[in-house]
Amino acid sequence: MNDPNWQELLAEMQAGAQDVTHPFRYATLATLGLEQLPRLRTIVIREFDPEELRITFYTDSRSKKILHIKENNKVSLLCFHPGLMLQLRFEGLAVRERSEDVLAHYRDLVPEPTRIEYRSAQTPGSVIDGPERVEYLDRDDYFSVIHVLPFKIEYLRLNRPRHKRIRYSKRQDGWKGEFLVP
Ligand SMILES: Cc1cc2nc3c(=O)[nH]c(=O)nc-3n(C[C@H](O)[C@H](O)[C@H](O)COP(=O)(O)O)c2cc1C
């Protein structure tokens, strides 16, 4: 799409996935809980594919978000850039990566000391007597990869006197943008 706002969106998302200091490195992921309660949490965007608009993050397969996604794979992701006053809201489908080869590829990108985050012996979210009570396995059984495939993206740029709000929707023939009242 030859739209400068769309190009900016793609460029900032790519920068977020590559630059650890970029605000779009982090996103807030919302899933719908079993009691219809939205649950929010921060995730690190590990990869952004500008062709597919695919957003990838890592997690522990025992986490609540995985349970939620199994029940309802419609999710939202929110990114905010305070320097640009730019908010991006993604709505899409979360898909768990199942290919062992692809999982191995992502796992190999995780430095050894960081792998511990997916290796707790106890299930994430279970009660313990103190942080020092967490034990770790030496296996990567719970490392998992989730891709979010957006079907709608909302761009909001606060810039007085004219804020800019654009809704991008995925159609059969590609993405279409329309301006909205901010
Ligand atoms: C800065 C930061 C980055 C995080 N990145 C991730 C991440 O990439 N993947 C993940 O599963 N959890 C990440 N977390 C932890 C989640 O926010 C959340 O607490 C945890 O995954 C449990 O969420 P759940 O029980 O809703 O599944 C991060 C937390 C912080 C503070």
The ligand as an SDF file (V2000), in Angstrom:
LIG
                    3D

 31 33  0  0  0  0  0  0  0  0999 V2000
    9.0880   -6.4540   30.1970 C   0  0  0  0  0  0  0  0  0  0  0  0
    8.3180   -7.7570   30.1860 C   0  0  0  0  0  0  0  0  0  0  0  0
    8.4000   -8.5730   29.0820 C   0  0  0  0  0  0  0  0  0  0  0  0
    7.7200   -9.7950   29.0650 C   0  0  0  0  0  0  0  0  0  0  0  0
    7.7940  -10.5990   27.9490 N   0  0  0  0  0  0  0  0  0  0  0  0
    7.1060  -11.7550   27.9250 C   0  0  0  0  0  0  0  0  0  0  0  0
    7.1030  -12.5690   26.7460 C   0  0  0  0  0  0  0  0  0  0  0  0
    7.7180  -12.2580   25.7130 O   0  0  0  0  0  0  0  0  0  0  0  0
    6.3900  -13.7340   26.7840 N   0  0  0  0  0  0  0  0  0  0  0  0
    5.6760  -14.1060   27.8850 C   0  0  0  0  0  0  0  0  0  0  0  0
    5.0560  -15.1710   27.8510 O   0  0  0  0  0  0  0  0  0  0  0  0
    5.6490  -13.3510   29.0040 N   0  0  0  0  0  0  0  0  0  0  0  0
    6.3310  -12.1830   29.0430 C   0  0  0  0  0  0  0  0  0  0  0  0
    6.2990  -11.3940   30.1700 N   0  0  0  0  0  0  0  0  0  0  0  0
    5.4990  -11.8510   31.3310 C   0  0  0  0  0  0  0  0  0  0  0  0
    4.0310  -11.5930   31.0590 C   0  0  0  0  0  0  0  0  0  0  0  0
    3.7690  -10.2010   31.0880 O   0  0  0  0  0  0  0  0  0  0  0  0
    3.1090  -12.3310   32.0320 C   0  0  0  0  0  0  0  0  0  0  0  0
    3.3080  -11.8650   33.3360 O   0  0  0  0  0  0  0  0  0  0  0  0
    3.3400  -13.8390   32.0020 C   0  0  0  0  0  0  0  0  0  0  0  0
    3.5900  -14.2820   30.6800 O   0  0  0  0  0  0  0  0  0  0  0  0
    2.1180  -14.5850   32.5500 C   0  0  0  0  0  0  0  0  0  0  0  0
    0.9980  -14.2150   31.8020 O   0  0  0  0  0  0  0  0  0  0  0  0
   -0.3250  -15.1260   31.6950 P   0  0  0  0  0  0  0  0  0  0  0  0
   -0.4380  -15.8330   33.0140 O   0  0  0  0  0  0  0  0  0  0  0  0
   -1.4270  -14.1590   31.4720 O   0  0  0  0  0  0  0  0  0  0  0  0
   -0.1420  -16.0730   30.5500 O   0  0  0  0  0  0  0  0  0  0  0  0
    6.9420  -10.1810   30.1930 C   0  0  0  0  0  0  0  0  0  0  0  0
    6.8440   -9.3110   31.2730 C   0  0  0  0  0  0  0  0  0  0  0  0
    7.5310   -8.1240   31.2830 C   0  0  0  0  0  0  0  0  0  0  0  0
    7.4000   -7.2210   32.4920 C   0  0  0  0  0  0  0  0  0  0  0  0
  1  2  1  0
  2  3  1  0
  2 30  2  0
  3  4  2  0
  4  5  1  0
  4 28  1  0
  5  6  2  0
  6  7  1  0
  6 13  1  0
  7  8  2  0
  7  9  1  0
  9 10  1  0
 10 11  2  0
 10 12  1  0
 12 13  2  0
 13 14  1  0
 14 15  1  0
 14 28  1  0
 15 16  1  0
 16 17  1  0
 16 18  1  0
 18 19  1  0
 18 20  1  0
 20 21  1  0
 20 22  1  0
 22 23  1  0
 23 24  1  0
 24 25  2  0
 24 26  1  0
 24 27  1  0
 28 29  2  0
 29 30  1  0
 30 31  1  0
M  END
$$$$
